[in-house]
Amino acid sequence: MYEAGKVVSAVCHDTAALQNVQLTNGEYLVKGKNVTGFRYSDERVAGVKKFVPYDLEGALKERGMNYSHAFLPLGGHSVVDGLLVTGQNPNSATETAEMALEVLRGRRLDSY
């Protein structure tokens, strides 16, 4: 989808679906991209650390992403990098959806 010029978007733990996506050139989709997802330190704050088998934030960073997050724990935070639109957690869902719509409309094509 990404290479076909379509918007790819994920919020919270959904960014796990992006970690192994490779482009036709063999590079990981998230490599060098500005991305966010559920912050590992927030797993404990949210009371779900025992249910999460791995550090998603760390796994995505290993793939070369430029990770950013909200200042406050569980704070809303959304990121646009071209056609890739991600949100940090459920508190980011509405903003991420709105940003994805803006990208679809051709209004937001730069990084935020």
Number of C-alpha atoms within 10 A of each C-alpha: 8 13 11 6 9 12 16 15 20 24 24 19 18 17 21 18 9 16 21 14 14 13 12 9 7 8 14 19 21 25 17 15 19 20 28 28 26 23 22 15 13 16 17 12 11 10 9 10 15 9 8 12 7 11 16 20 22 14 14 23 17 13 19 18 21 15 19 16 20 15 9 9 13 20 14 19 24 27 26 23 18 18 22 22 26 29 30 29 25 17 16 21 19 14 17 25 18 13 22 24 15 13 21 14 10 10 11 17 15 10 14 13
